[in-house]
Amino acid sequence: MAKLEDLAERVDRLVLRHQELKRTSNLIAQQLAAVSGERDSLRSRLAAARARIDALLARLPTEERERTETPTAPSGRGHT
């Protein structure tokens, strides 16, 4: 009889553990959805900011625009 009681107790613990893991999984899924939404919002804001910057760059005089768009090459001095 002791074996049957031990088995029943183990099954009860497994059921409780399963329920805990299911709740944890649901919470993680909710957090993932929230973080994904935040990421999408940030990507959208970044795209809008880039568009505004591009529009501002397009309004700069040509000489000024060439100066800001052309990266300065390193002189090579002091580098080993």
QUIGI-V668051 format. One record per pair of residues at least 4 apart in sequence whose ideal C-beta (glycine too) atoms are under 6 Angstrom apart, sorted by the first residue. I is the first residue (numbers start at 0). GAP is how many residues later the second one is. If there is no record, write none. Layout:
I_GAP / I_GAP
//
This chain:
59_4 / 59_5 / 64_4 / 65_4
//
